[in-house]
Each structure stands twice: as structure tokens, then as C-alpha cells.
């Protein structure tokens, strides 16, 4: 068996844990909806999470715009923290 000529990117650039903007989904793998209908990890509603794979790109873009404008999900708190660490 031979190895593929395409090496696996292990930088974590598209990792759930980094909450990067290059990802198709806002998911960061921290799913929690305590006492409300919005995931505290990514900022999407339960309907948006469960139907994400069926959304058109335009529908996804609308959700991304809303959750970025809100900015309260853990995904954005991690990004802000990571960017401050880089600036130091």
C-alpha cells in the first residue's frame, strides 16, 4: 500500500476547536442549548443546526451574517481571545 501524495493538513487550520472562518459550518463541537433554542457554541438555532446540510449557500450566508453580528457565541469569544494572543 502506498501513501497518498496529498499530505494531511495537521496545522489545525480547519479544526472545530479553532472556530475558524474558513469552515462551512459555524460548529466548534461545543453544542449546548441550556434554557433556550440557540446553541451557545456556534450561535445557531436548533432548526439551523439540524438542517444545515440542506441549506443553500445563500441561507448559510444569512446565518453566518447574523451570528457574526451577534458575536456572543463561544466561537467568536475564542477567535477574539486567539487574535489577542497573536497581537501580544
FIKOLZA-1660 file (N, C-alpha, C; in steps of 0.1 Angstrom, whole numbers, plus 5000, padded with zeros to 4 digits):
% residues 88
   i   px   py   pz ch aa at
   1 5008 4988 5000  A  X  N
   1 5000 5000 5000  A  X CA
   1 5009 5012 5000  A  X  C
   2 5006 5022 4992  A  X  N
   2 5014 5034 4991  A  X CA
   2 5006 5046 4998  A  X  C
   3 5014 5056 5002  A  X  N
   3 5008 5067 5008  A  X CA
   3 5003 5077 4998  A  X  C
   4 4993 5084 5001  A  X  N
   4 4988 5094 4992  A  X CA
   4 4998 5105 4990  A  X  C
   5 4998 5112 4978  A  X  N
   5 5007 5123 4976  A  X CA
   5 5002 5136 4982  A  X  C
   6 4990 5136 4987  A  X  N
   6 4984 5147 4994  A  X CA
   6 4986 5146 5009  A  X  C
   7 4995 5153 5015  A  X  N
   7 4997 5152 5029  A  X CA
   7 4985 5157 5037  A  X  C
   8 4982 5152 5048  A  X  N
   8 4971 5156 5056  A  X CA
   8 4976 5169 5063  A  X  C
   9 4967 5179 5063  A  X  N
   9 4970 5192 5069  A  X CA
   9 4968 5190 5084  A  X  C
  10 4978 5191 5092  A  X  N
  10 4977 5189 5106  A  X CA
  10 4979 5202 5114  A  X  C
  11 4978 5213 5107  A  X  N
  11 4980 5226 5114  A  X CA
  11 4968 5230 5122  A  X  C
  12 4957 5223 5121  A  X  N
  12 4945 5227 5128  A  X CA
  12 4938 5239 5122  A  X  C
  13 4941 5243 5110  A  X  N
  13 4935 5255 5104  A  X CA
  13 4920 5253 5102  A  X  C
  14 4916 5241 5100  A  X  N
  14 4901 5239 5098  A  X CA
  14 4896 5231 5109  A  X  C
  15 4902 5231 5120  A  X  N
  15 4897 5223 5132  A  X CA
  15 4885 5229 5138  A  X  C
  16 4876 5221 5143  A  X  N
  16 4865 5226 5151  A  X CA
  16 4869 5234 5163  A  X  C
  17 4880 5230 5169  A  X  N
  17 4884 5237 5181  A  X CA
  17 4889 5251 5179  A  X  C
  18 4893 5254 5167  A  X  N
  18 4898 5268 5164  A  X CA
  18 4887 5278 5161  A  X  C
  19 4875 5273 5157  A  X  N
  19 4865 5282 5153  A  X CA
  19 4868 5291 5142  A  X  C
  20 4875 5285 5132  A  X  N
  20 4880 5293 5120  A  X CA
  20 4868 5298 5111  A  X  C
  21 4871 5308 5104  A  X  N
  21 4861 5314 5094  A  X CA
  21 4861 5306 5081  A  X  C
  22 4871 5298 5078  A  X  N
  22 4872 5291 5066  A  X CA
  22 4862 5279 5065  A  X  C
  23 4857 5275 5076  A  X  N
  23 4848 5263 5077  A  X CA
  23 4835 5266 5071  A  X  C
  24 4828 5256 5065  A  X  N
  24 4815 5257 5060  A  X CA
  24 4805 5259 5072  A  X  C
  25 4807 5252 5082  A  X  N
  25 4798 5253 5094  A  X CA
  25 4803 5261 5105  A  X  C
  26 4795 5268 5112  A  X  N
  26 4799 5275 5124  A  X CA
  26 4803 5266 5136  A  X  C
  27 4800 5254 5135  A  X  N
  27 4801 5244 5146  A  X CA
  27 4816 5244 5151  A  X  C
  28 4817 5244 5165  A  X  N
  28 4830 5243 5171  A  X CA
  28 4831 5231 5180  A  X  C
  29 4820 5222 5179  A  X  N
  29 4820 5210 5187  A  X CA
  29 4816 5212 5201  A  X  C
  30 4811 5223 5205  A  X  N
  30 4806 5226 5218  A  X CA
  30 4791 5229 5217  A  X  C
  31 4783 5219 5217  A  X  N
  31 4769 5220 5215  A  X CA
  31 4762 5221 5228  A  X  C
  32 4756 5232 5231  A  X  N
  32 4748 5234 5243  A  X CA
  32 4737 5244 5241  A  X  C
  33 4725 5240 5245  A  X  N
  33 4713 5249 5243  A  X CA
  33 4706 5250 5257  A  X  C
  34 4713 5252 5267  A  X  N
  34 4706 5253 5280  A  X CA
  34 4696 5264 5281  A  X  C
  35 4684 5261 5283  A  X  N
  35 4673 5270 5286  A  X CA
  35 4669 5279 5274  A  X  C
  36 4674 5276 5262  A  X  N
  36 4669 5284 5251  A  X CA
  36 4671 5276 5238  A  X  C
  37 4668 5282 5227  A  X  N
  37 4668 5275 5214  A  X CA
  37 4680 5278 5206  A  X  C
  38 4690 5284 5212  A  X  N
  38 4702 5288 5204  A  X CA
  38 4714 5281 5210  A  X  C
  39 4723 5275 5202  A  X  N
  39 4735 5269 5206  A  X CA
  39 4745 5279 5211  A  X  C
  40 4750 5277 5223  A  X  N
  40 4759 5287 5229  A  X CA
  40 4773 5285 5223  A  X  C
  41 4776 5274 5216  A  X  N
  41 4788 5272 5210  A  X CA
  41 4790 5279 5196  A  X  C
  42 4779 5278 5188  A  X  N
  42 4780 5284 5174  A  X CA
  42 4770 5295 5172  A  X  C
  43 4760 5297 5180  A  X  N
  43 4751 5308 5178  A  X CA
  43 4739 5305 5169  A  X  C
  44 4738 5292 5164  A  X  N
  44 4727 5289 5155  A  X CA
  44 4715 5284 5163  A  X  C
  45 4703 5285 5157  A  X  N
  45 4691 5279 5164  A  X CA
  45 4692 5264 5162  A  X  C
  46 4683 5257 5169  A  X  N
  46 4683 5242 5168  A  X CA
  46 4678 5238 5154  A  X  C
  47 4669 5246 5148  A  X  N
  47 4665 5244 5134  A  X CA
  47 4677 5245 5124  A  X  C
  48 4685 5256 5126  A  X  N
  48 4696 5258 5117  A  X CA
  48 4707 5247 5119  A  X  C
  49 4709 5243 5131  A  X  N
  49 4719 5232 5133  A  X CA
  49 4714 5219 5126  A  X  C
  50 4702 5215 5129  A  X  N
  50 4697 5202 5123  A  X CA
  50 4695 5202 5108  A  X  C
  51 4693 5214 5102  A  X  N
  51 4690 5215 5088  A  X CA
  51 4702 5221 5080  A  X  C
  52 4713 5223 5086  A  X  N
  52 4724 5230 5080  A  X CA
  52 4728 5223 5067  A  X  C
  53 4729 5210 5066  A  X  N
  53 4734 5203 5054  A  X CA
  53 4724 5205 5043  A  X  C
  54 4712 5209 5045  A  X  N
  54 4702 5211 5035  A  X CA
  54 4701 5225 5030  A  X  C
  55 4707 5234 5037  A  X  N
  55 4706 5249 5034  A  X CA
  55 4714 5252 5021  A  X  C
  56 4709 5261 5014  A  X  N
  56 4717 5266 5002  A  X CA
  56 4728 5275 5007  A  X  C
  57 4737 5278 4999  A  X  N
  57 4748 5287 5003  A  X CA
  57 4743 5301 5007  A  X  C
  58 4733 5306 5001  A  X  N
  58 4726 5319 5004  A  X CA
  58 4720 5318 5018  A  X  C
  59 4714 5307 5022  A  X  N
  59 4708 5305 5035  A  X CA
  59 4719 5305 5046  A  X  C
  60 4730 5298 5043  A  X  N
  60 4741 5297 5052  A  X CA
  60 4747 5310 5054  A  X  C
  61 4748 5318 5043  A  X  N
  61 4754 5332 5044  A  X CA
  61 4746 5341 5053  A  X  C
  62 4733 5340 5053  A  X  N
  62 4724 5348 5061  A  X CA
  62 4727 5344 5076  A  X  C
  63 4728 5331 5079  A  X  N
  63 4730 5326 5093  A  X CA
  63 4744 5331 5097  A  X  C
  64 4754 5330 5089  A  X  N
  64 4768 5334 5092  A  X CA
  64 4767 5349 5096  A  X  C
  65 4760 5357 5087  A  X  N
  65 4760 5372 5090  A  X CA
  65 4753 5375 5103  A  X  C
  66 4742 5368 5106  A  X  N
  66 4735 5370 5119  A  X CA
  66 4744 5367 5131  A  X  C
  67 4750 5355 5131  A  X  N
  67 4758 5351 5142  A  X CA
  67 4770 5359 5144  A  X  C
  68 4776 5364 5133  A  X  N
  68 4788 5373 5134  A  X CA
  68 4784 5386 5140  A  X  C
  69 4772 5391 5136  A  X  N
  69 4767 5404 5141  A  X CA
  69 4764 5403 5155  A  X  C
  70 4759 5392 5160  A  X  N
  70 4755 5390 5174  A  X CA
  70 4768 5388 5182  A  X  C
  71 4777 5380 5177  A  X  N
  71 4791 5378 5183  A  X CA
  71 4791 5372 5197  A  X  C
  72 4780 5367 5202  A  X  N
  72 4781 5362 5216  A  X CA
  72 4784 5347 5217  A  X  C
  73 4784 5340 5206  A  X  N
  73 4786 5325 5207  A  X CA
  73 4801 5323 5211  A  X  C
  74 4803 5311 5217  A  X  N
  74 4817 5308 5221  A  X CA
  74 4827 5308 5210  A  X  C
  75 4822 5305 5198  A  X  N
  75 4831 5305 5186  A  X CA
  75 4837 5319 5184  A  X  C
  76 4830 5330 5187  A  X  N
  76 4836 5343 5185  A  X CA
  76 4844 5347 5197  A  X  C
  77 4841 5342 5208  A  X  N
  77 4849 5345 5220  A  X CA
  77 4863 5339 5219  A  X  C
  78 4863 5327 5213  A  X  N
  78 4876 5320 5211  A  X CA
  78 4884 5328 5201  A  X  C
  79 4878 5332 5190  A  X  N
  79 4885 5339 5180  A  X CA
  79 4891 5352 5185  A  X  C
  80 4883 5359 5193  A  X  N
  80 4888 5372 5199  A  X CA
  80 4900 5369 5208  A  X  C
  81 4899 5359 5216  A  X  N
  81 4910 5355 5225  A  X CA
  81 4922 5351 5217  A  X  C
  82 4921 5343 5207  A  X  N
  82 4932 5339 5199  A  X CA
  82 4939 5350 5192  A  X  C
  83 4931 5360 5187  A  X  N
  83 4937 5371 5180  A  X CA
  83 4944 5380 5190  A  X  C
  84 4940 5381 5202  A  X  N
  84 4947 5389 5212  A  X CA
  84 4960 5383 5215  A  X  C
  85 4960 5370 5216  A  X  N
  85 4973 5362 5219  A  X CA
  85 4983 5365 5208  A  X  C
  86 4979 5366 5196  A  X  N
  86 4988 5368 5184  A  X CA
  86 4993 5382 5185  A  X  C
  87 4985 5392 5189  A  X  N
  87 4989 5405 5189  A  X CA
  87 5000 5408 5200  A  X  C
  88 5001 5400 5210  A  X  N
  88 5010 5402 5221  A  X CA
  88 5024 5400 5218  A  X  C
% end
